[in-house]
Amino acid sequence: MEILVDDIGSFPLPPTIGKEQFERAYALARKALNQGKDIREDEFLLKNFYNIIIDSFRKKCQAGLDVVNYPQHYDMRNQFAEVIRKAMEKGTYEVEEKDAVIPEVHVISNEAKALSEEFGRKILLRVCITGPMELYLKMIGKTAYKDILLMFAETAKRFAKNAIINSKHVKTEIVSLDEPSFGFQEISAEKDTLSDVMERAFDFPGVVKQIHLHSPSRIADILETKNLDVVSLEYAASPKNIDTISKKLLETTGKRIRIGISRTDINNIIAELYEKGITKPNTEQLVEDEETIRKRFQKAKEKFGETMTFTGPDCGLGGWPSQEAAQLLLKRTVKAVKNTQK
């Protein structure tokens, strides 16, 4: 079975727009969509949000990814926390279904026909959603209140359900809950509570359901989530991560795995180059060569066999210095996998 290449989500903004201007456009676009407006009719939103999303998504598609995450230019926590805060004004942590909208997915859905024709294939979309545990940590703290945790899980589920598309030109193939703090900075939740929260968050059909982790320390608990399909782990920058999980454990729990095979920890990469005397690295120097990525892929594939169904970069690329560098990393990752699988 062919292993598919996807990406985690975040991507650098183009040099034509600053972060503050994009964030302002993002908030206005979300508000307009909730009011049922066509954001293409607003010149400011068309230029500073709509076209930015399409151009960035196009660059990802050009890299050859099998499954392409929407370009996440906005802060991964605030993207969802801001909507939850509005729900809190009504005394709840559950966002109403009509407000649980990811603007980027709406834009890609609008442009699906043109994108599909441009690339000569149906676009397979990956949707990342900040997980309920991560949002709870940001907004509430470490003390676990199960009823509130379940509200966060319900909100994540509503965002997921509204992001599932299945048309002639685009299909949401993957929905991933991102839980980067889990295993490092944890909510004091018992195993049963964790299971109930995750199963509520993943209670939707029709797609492959991933969870993206940075730490494998409590992965055994996560694997017991009944309606989870794939657990995603970083490997390129954290080689020891895969030592804590076996193929047998995956098979026993009926789960599959996604392994990150190319480094995205840009600050560490720049620091290592600086130590070598390269103080102003160019794009070629920032991105690992195809052979290095290929060797990691082969090692992971040998360990996990058919339980490894997805691969790609470790994490998102939002902190990278340019779209060109980020796109090159995606291209080399794709080539390393495809050339090995030929």
C-alpha positions in Angstrom: 0.0 0.0 0.0 1.3 3.4 -1.0 2.2 5.8 1.9 0.6 9.2 1.3 2.5 12.5 1.9 0.6 15.2 3.7 1.7 18.3 5.7 0.8 19.6 9.2 -0.5 23.0 8.2 1.2 26.3 9.0 3.0 28.1 6.1 4.8 31.5 5.9 3.0 34.5 4.7 4.2 36.0 1.4 6.4 39.1 1.7 3.6 41.3 0.3 1.6 41.3 3.5 2.5 41.8 7.2 1.2 39.6 10.0 -0.9 42.4 11.6 -2.7 43.2 8.3 -3.4 39.5 7.6 -4.7 39.0 11.2 -7.0 42.0 10.8 -8.3 40.6 7.4 -8.7 37.1 9.0 -10.9 38.4 11.8 -13.0 40.4 9.4 -13.3 37.5 6.9 -14.5 35.2 9.7 -17.1 37.7 10.8 -18.3 38.3 7.2 -18.7 34.5 6.6 -20.7 34.1 9.8 -23.0 36.8 8.5 -23.4 34.9 5.2 -21.5 37.5 3.2 -19.4 36.8 0.1 -15.9 38.0 1.1 -14.9 38.2 -2.5 -17.1 41.3 -2.8 -14.9 43.2 -0.2 -11.8 44.4 -1.9 -9.8 44.5 1.3 -10.7 40.9 2.2 -10.2 39.7 -1.4 -6.6 41.1 -1.5 -5.5 40.5 2.1 -7.2 37.2 2.9 -8.9 35.4 0.0 -6.1 35.6 -2.5 -3.4 35.0 0.1 -5.0 31.7 1.0 -5.4 30.6 -2.6 -1.9 31.5 -3.6 -0.4 29.8 -0.6 -2.5 26.7 -1.1 -1.5 26.6 -4.7 2.2 26.6 -3.7 1.6 23.6 -1.5 -0.2 21.8 -4.3 2.7 22.5 -6.6 5.0 20.7 -4.2 3.2 17.5 -5.1 1.6 16.6 -1.7 -0.9 13.8 -1.9 -3.1 15.4 0.8 -2.7 19.2 1.3 -3.5 21.0 4.5 -5.1 24.4 4.2 -2.4 27.1 4.7 -2.6 28.0 8.3 -1.2 31.6 8.5 -3.1 32.5 11.7 -2.0 31.5 15.2 -3.2 27.9 15.7 -4.7 28.6 19.2 -6.2 32.0 18.7 -7.8 30.8 15.5 -10.2 28.8 17.6 -9.9 30.4 21.0 -11.3 33.7 19.7 -14.5 32.0 18.5 -14.8 30.2 21.9 -14.4 33.5 23.8 -17.5 34.8 21.9 -19.4 31.7 23.0 -18.3 32.4 26.6 -20.2 35.6 26.5 -23.3 33.5 26.3 -22.2 31.3 29.2 -20.8 28.3 27.4 -17.7 26.9 25.8 -19.6 25.2 23.0 -19.4 27.2 19.8 -22.7 27.2 17.8 -22.5 25.1 14.6 -23.1 28.2 12.4 -20.0 29.9 14.0 -17.7 26.8 13.8 -16.3 27.8 10.4 -12.7 27.6 9.2 -12.5 30.5 6.7 -9.6 28.9 4.8 -11.6 25.8 4.1 -14.5 28.0 2.8 -12.1 29.7 0.4 -10.6 26.4 -0.9 -14.1 25.0 -1.4 -15.0 28.1 -3.5 -12.0 27.7 -5.7 -12.1 23.9 -5.9 -13.0 23.6 -9.5 -10.3 26.0 -10.7 -7.7 24.3 -8.5 -8.7 20.8 -9.6 -8.5 21.8 -13.3 -5.1 23.5 -12.8 -3.5 20.4 -11.2 -5.5 17.8 -13.1 -6.8 15.9 -10.2 -9.3 16.0 -7.4 -7.8 17.9 -4.5 -7.5 15.9 -1.3 -7.7 18.3 1.7 -6.3 18.0 5.2 -7.9 20.0 7.9 -6.0 20.8 11.1 -8.0 21.8 14.2 -6.4 22.8 17.5 -7.4 20.0 19.9 -9.6 20.3 23.0 -6.8 19.6 25.4 -4.6 22.3 23.9 -7.3 24.9 23.9 -8.3 24.0 27.5 -4.7 24.5 28.6 -4.6 27.9 26.9 -8.0 29.1 28.1 -8.7 27.4 31.5 -5.5 25.8 32.9 -4.3 22.4 34.1 -7.1 21.5 36.5 -9.5 19.2 34.7 -13.2 19.8 34.9 -14.7 17.1 32.8 -17.9 18.9 31.8 -15.9 21.9 30.5 -13.5 19.6 28.7 -16.4 17.9 27.0 -17.6 21.3 25.8 -14.2 22.0 24.2 -14.4 18.5 22.6 -17.9 19.3 21.2 -16.6 22.6 19.8 -13.7 20.8 18.0 -16.2 18.3 16.6 -18.4 21.0 15.2 -15.4 22.7 13.5 -14.5 19.3 12.0 -18.0 18.5 10.7 -18.3 21.9 9.0 -14.9 21.4 7.3 -15.8 18.1 5.7 -16.3 18.5 1.9 -16.9 15.8 -0.6 -17.5 17.3 -4.1 -16.4 16.5 -7.6 -13.3 18.7 -7.2 -12.3 18.5 -3.6 -12.6 16.0 -0.7 -11.6 16.4 2.9 -9.5 13.3 3.3 -8.1 14.0 6.8 -9.1 15.9 9.9 -6.3 16.2 12.4 -6.6 17.4 16.0 -3.3 19.1 17.0 -2.2 18.5 20.6 1.4 19.8 20.8 1.4 20.3 24.6 0.1 16.9 25.5 2.8 14.8 27.2 4.8 18.0 28.1 2.4 20.3 29.9 -0.6 18.3 30.8 -4.1 18.7 32.1 -4.5 16.6 35.3 -7.1 14.3 33.5 -7.6 10.7 34.3 -7.3 8.1 31.5 -11.1 7.6 31.4 -11.7 11.4 31.1 -9.1 11.7 28.4 -10.8 8.9 26.5 -14.3 10.4 26.8 -13.0 13.8 25.6 -11.1 12.5 22.6 -14.0 10.2 21.5 -16.4 13.2 21.7 -14.0 15.3 19.6 -13.6 12.6 17.0 -17.3 11.8 16.8 -17.8 12.5 13.1 -17.7 10.2 10.0 -16.4 10.3 6.5 -12.7 11.1 6.9 -9.4 9.7 8.2 -9.0 11.0 11.8 -5.5 11.9 12.9 -4.1 13.3 16.1 -0.8 15.2 15.9 1.5 14.9 19.0 4.9 16.3 19.8 5.5 13.9 22.8 4.9 10.2 22.8 4.9 9.9 26.6 1.2 9.1 27.0 0.6 7.7 23.5 -0.7 4.4 24.9 -3.7 6.3 26.4 -4.4 8.1 23.1 -4.3 4.8 21.2 -7.3 3.6 23.2 -9.5 6.3 21.6 -12.0 4.1 19.6 -12.8 6.5 16.7 -9.2 7.6 16.1 -7.5 6.2 12.9 -3.9 7.6 12.9 -1.5 9.0 15.4 1.0 11.4 14.1 4.5 11.8 15.6 7.6 13.9 14.9 10.7 11.9 14.2 13.1 14.0 12.1 14.0 16.4 14.9 13.2 13.9 17.7 14.5 10.5 16.6 13.8 8.8 20.0 10.1 9.5 19.6 9.5 6.3 17.7 11.3 4.1 20.2 8.3 4.4 22.5 5.8 2.8 20.1 5.9 -0.5 18.4 4.2 -1.9 15.3 2.6 -4.6 17.5 1.0 -1.9 19.8 -0.5 -0.2 16.7 -1.8 -3.5 15.4 -3.3 -4.4 18.8 -5.2 -1.2 19.0 -6.2 -1.1 15.3 -4.4 2.2 14.7 -2.1 3.5 12.0 0.8 6.0 12.3 2.1 9.1 10.5 5.8 9.7 10.9 7.5 13.1 10.3 10.6 12.6 8.2 11.9 16.1 7.4 13.0 18.7 10.0 11.0 21.8 10.4 12.6 23.1 13.7 13.9 26.2 11.9 15.4 28.0 14.8 17.6 24.9 15.6 18.5 24.5 12.0 19.7 28.1 11.7 21.6 27.8 15.0 23.4 24.7 13.7 24.3 26.4 10.5 25.6 29.4 12.4 27.9 27.1 14.4 29.3 26.0 11.1 30.1 29.5 10.1 27.0 30.0 7.9 25.5 33.2 9.3 23.2 34.0 6.4 22.0 30.6 5.0 20.2 30.6 1.7 17.2 28.5 0.8 19.2 25.5 -0.3 21.1 25.4 2.9 18.0 25.6 5.2 16.4 22.6 3.6 17.7 19.1 4.2 18.8 17.2 1.1 16.6 14.5 -0.4 18.9 11.7 0.6 18.8 12.6 4.3 15.0 12.6 4.2 14.9 9.4 2.2 17.0 7.5 4.8 14.6 8.6 7.6 11.6 7.5 5.5 13.2 4.1 4.9 14.0 3.5 8.6 10.5 4.5 9.7 9.0 2.3 7.0 11.1 -0.7 8.1 10.0 -0.3 11.7 6.2 0.2 11.1 5.6 -1.5 7.8 1.9 -1.4 6.7 0.9 0.4 9.9 2.6 3.5 8.5 0.1 5.1 6.2 1.1 8.8 6.1 4.3 10.7 6.2 5.6 14.3 5.6 7.3 17.1 7.5 7.6 17.0 11.3 5.4 20.0 12.0 4.2 23.2 10.4 6.3 25.7 8.5 4.8 29.0 9.7 8.1 30.1 11.3 10.2 29.6 8.1 11.8 32.7 6.6 10.1 32.4 3.2 7.4 30.5 1.2 10.1 29.4 -1.2 12.1 27.7 1.5 8.9 26.0 2.9 7.9 24.9 -0.5 11.3 23.5 -1.3 11.1 21.4 1.9 7.7 20.0 0.9 9.0 19.2 -2.6 12.1 17.4 -1.3 10.0 15.4 1.2 7.6 14.4 -1.6 10.4 13.3 -3.9 12.2 11.4 -1.2 9.0 9.3 -0.5 7.9 8.9 -4.1 11.3 7.9 -5.5 11.7 5.3 -2.7 8.2 3.9 -3.4 8.7 3.5 -7.1 
